[in-house]
């Protein structure tokens, strides 16, 4: 008798585990998981924040969830809102027109609640719901779930419990007490949070994906991408849907080389 499993058996076991983790997470906020996943697929809406980080972390060490953050585009704002109100029984408790302390790409935030369940719907006027995530306070929360995939933009740092403060927090003078409170939340959960990239490890400036001056995109080889089910492809790269926009970004900031003077600007763009 052999106790060794084939590669395909191992992959299937991991896939079943991840599918189960996702289903358990979503059941904490929605009654009909499949209907909700269909909504994500149809509208390009994504899940991010602590919910996505929760799925990245080991179950025993994952951050406890108090709410779920979902991100959608202005085009599908009414459809997503209607789904939560009519199909899931949520009530809107607060509408904020703009969440400027975190992101200039956010148009509106709906806070919704059903008994003890809380969901924030964040709306952007950009063509992709991914864009506001790139203006988060730090890389620890630059992760997201689409209808069919889980994506982490800085997986090595996140796996090692390291997080770089987004340079726009200090370059744009957007940091405030709420930003500091958000950063301290992750410090309390064991993350090493710093504004100096070399404190998180040595990297090849302007070439490494972990250099904030490097231009990245959401389909590059340095993102971690997990498929929950079969998906379509673009070349050799798997994506969640055939018309998903590719987001290009550069965190920017001060030159990370000692005595360097090649500061780079923050940049975000959406390609069709």
Helices and strands as residue ranges (DSSP letters): H 7-27, H 33-43, E 46-48, H 50-56, G 59-61, E 68-73, G 74-76, H 77-82, I 83-87, E 91-96, E 106-114, E 117-124, G 131-135, G 139-141, E 143-145, E 149-152, H 155-159, E 162-164, H 168-171, H 177-188, E 192-194, G 197-200, E 216-217, E 224-227, E 233-234, E 237-238, E 246-250, E 267-271
